[in-house]
Amino acid sequence: MCGESSLFQRIFAAIFLSASIILASAQAPSAPGKPLPPGAAQAKVKAACLQCHNASRITEQHLTRQQWSDELEKMQGLGAVIPDADRKALLNYLTRNFGPEKGAARDATKKSGSAPD
């Protein structure tokens, strides 16, 4: 009986530690951030993501469609509400606005000091 209690305490401590790390890594939604660009799924992204993060958490990343898909799955595992019916629209919006080519265009602009065509 004593062994079961000790095992429960260790499991509880591990869960508590994991939850603490996750909560500590989330950005406050009230922190300033670059606004999300307009688009059909902008409101859905706001509803799904900006409850826990500011927009910079999204706008500063430039991921492939698969990487955005993985991020959505990870966030769902952490409690984000992402309806299956909205998933494709979210992925389209995130990939179009924050895909790897958007990051490359931004980096090129910084290096040349001019806006992309």
One Martini backbone bead per residue (centre of mass of N, CA, C, O) as a GRO file, in nm:
protein
  117
    1MET     BB    1   0.057   0.063  -0.020
    2CYS     BB    2   0.300   0.255   0.000
    3GLY     BB    3   0.394   0.224  -0.297
    4GLU     BB    4   0.143   0.355  -0.429
    5SER     BB    5   0.176   0.635  -0.303
    6SER     BB    6   0.456   0.696  -0.421
    7LEU     BB    7   0.376   0.670  -0.716
    8PHE     BB    8   0.161   0.888  -0.715
    9GLN     BB    9   0.351   1.121  -0.631
   10ARG     BB   10   0.536   1.103  -0.880
   11ILE     BB   11   0.321   1.146  -1.095
   12PHE     BB   12   0.214   1.413  -0.993
   13ALA     BB   13   0.485   1.567  -1.010
   14ALA     BB   14   0.522   1.532  -1.318
   15ILE     BB   15   0.261   1.673  -1.403
   16PHE     BB   16   0.312   1.942  -1.261
   17LEU     BB   17   0.577   2.010  -1.405
   18SER     BB   18   0.470   2.007  -1.694
   19ALA     BB   19   0.251   2.224  -1.656
   20SER     BB   20   0.443   2.450  -1.565
   21ILE     BB   21   0.610   2.466  -1.823
   22ILE     BB   22   0.382   2.527  -2.019
   23LEU     BB   23   0.274   2.785  -1.879
   24ALA     BB   24   0.549   2.943  -1.883
   25SER     BB   25   0.571   2.940  -2.214
   26ALA     BB   26   0.338   3.111  -2.234
   27GLN     BB   27   0.192   3.381  -2.367
   28ALA     BB   28   0.058   3.669  -2.319
   29PRO     BB   29  -0.216   3.808  -2.481
   30SER     BB   30  -0.144   4.119  -2.393
   31ALA     BB   31   0.090   4.129  -2.549
   32PRO     BB   32   0.254   4.266  -2.780
   33GLY     BB   33   0.175   4.254  -3.140
   34LYS     BB   34   0.156   4.161  -3.443
   35PRO     BB   35  -0.071   4.169  -3.664
   36LEU     BB   36  -0.295   3.998  -3.829
   37PRO     BB   37  -0.373   3.922  -4.125
   38PRO     BB   38  -0.592   3.923  -4.348
   39GLY     BB   39  -0.862   3.675  -4.356
   40ALA     BB   40  -1.076   3.412  -4.344
   41ALA     BB   41  -0.907   3.284  -4.070
   42GLN     BB   42  -0.841   3.498  -3.856
   43ALA     BB   43  -1.061   3.445  -3.638
   44LYS     BB   44  -0.980   3.149  -3.589
   45VAL     BB   45  -0.695   3.206  -3.491
   46LYS     BB   46  -0.768   3.385  -3.260
   47ALA     BB   47  -0.946   3.176  -3.109
   48ALA     BB   48  -0.719   2.944  -3.091
   49CYS     BB   49  -0.444   3.125  -3.002
   50LEU     BB   50  -0.506   3.414  -2.835
   51GLN     BB   51  -0.565   3.293  -2.548
   52CYS     BB   52  -0.230   3.232  -2.494
   53HIS     BB   53  -0.122   3.415  -2.729
   54ASN     BB   54   0.046   3.617  -2.914
   55ALA     BB   55   0.098   3.707  -3.240
   56SER     BB   56   0.412   3.665  -3.243
   57ARG     BB   57   0.408   3.356  -3.223
   58ILE     BB   58   0.325   3.354  -3.530
   59THR     BB   59   0.470   3.588  -3.702
   60GLU     BB   60   0.777   3.470  -3.633
   61GLN     BB   61   0.695   3.231  -3.800
   62HIS     BB   62   0.824   2.988  -4.066
   63LEU     BB   63   0.633   2.736  -4.180
   64THR     BB   64   0.531   2.460  -4.282
   65ARG     BB   65   0.254   2.286  -4.321
   66GLN     BB   66   0.347   2.050  -4.142
   67GLN     BB   67   0.439   2.224  -3.902
   68TRP     BB   68   0.164   2.352  -3.850
   69SER     BB   69   0.018   2.088  -3.800
   70ASP     BB   70   0.188   2.007  -3.557
   71GLU     BB   71   0.115   2.254  -3.387
   72LEU     BB   72  -0.187   2.202  -3.371
   73GLU     BB   73  -0.164   1.929  -3.231
   74LYS     BB   74  -0.008   2.027  -2.985
   75MET     BB   75  -0.223   2.235  -2.891
   76GLN     BB   76  -0.450   2.035  -2.854
   77GLY     BB   77  -0.297   1.872  -2.632
   78LEU     BB   78  -0.306   2.158  -2.451
   79GLY     BB   79  -0.632   2.270  -2.523
   80ALA     BB   80  -0.698   2.353  -2.790
   81VAL     BB   81  -0.961   2.474  -3.003
   82ILE     BB   82  -0.990   2.265  -3.306
   83PRO     BB   83  -1.185   2.225  -3.544
   84ASP     BB   84  -1.199   2.017  -3.807
   85ALA     BB   85  -1.346   2.225  -4.002
   86ASP     BB   86  -1.088   2.445  -3.957
   87ARG     BB   87  -0.807   2.326  -4.026
   88LYS     BB   88  -0.762   2.398  -4.327
   89ALA     BB   89  -0.792   2.705  -4.296
   90LEU     BB   90  -0.560   2.742  -4.097
   91LEU     BB   91  -0.336   2.623  -4.274
   92ASN     BB   92  -0.366   2.818  -4.509
   93TYR     BB   93  -0.315   3.079  -4.353
   94LEU     BB   94  -0.041   3.010  -4.221
   95THR     BB   95   0.112   2.938  -4.484
   96ARG     BB   96   0.061   3.199  -4.647
   97ASN     BB   97   0.166   3.405  -4.406
   98PHE     BB   98   0.389   3.173  -4.248
   99GLY     BB   99   0.589   3.073  -4.440
  100PRO     BB  100   0.905   3.024  -4.556
  101GLU     BB  101   0.888   3.248  -4.782
  102LYS     BB  102   0.826   3.483  -4.588
  103GLY     BB  103   1.096   3.471  -4.437
  104ALA     BB  104   1.279   3.511  -4.686
  105ALA     BB  105   1.166   3.789  -4.769
  106ARG     BB  106   1.233   3.932  -4.504
  107ASP     BB  107   1.540   3.877  -4.506
  108ALA     BB  108   1.597   4.020  -4.779
  109THR     BB  109   1.498   4.299  -4.688
  110LYS     BB  110   1.703   4.340  -4.462
  111LYS     BB  111   1.962   4.316  -4.640
  112SER     BB  112   1.876   4.540  -4.869
  113GLY     BB  113   1.654   4.765  -4.762
  114SER     BB  114   1.408   4.652  -4.929
  115ALA     BB  115   1.130   4.592  -5.084
  116PRO     BB  116   0.946   4.366  -5.215
  117ASP     BB  117   0.774   4.305  -5.522
   0.00000   0.00000   0.00000
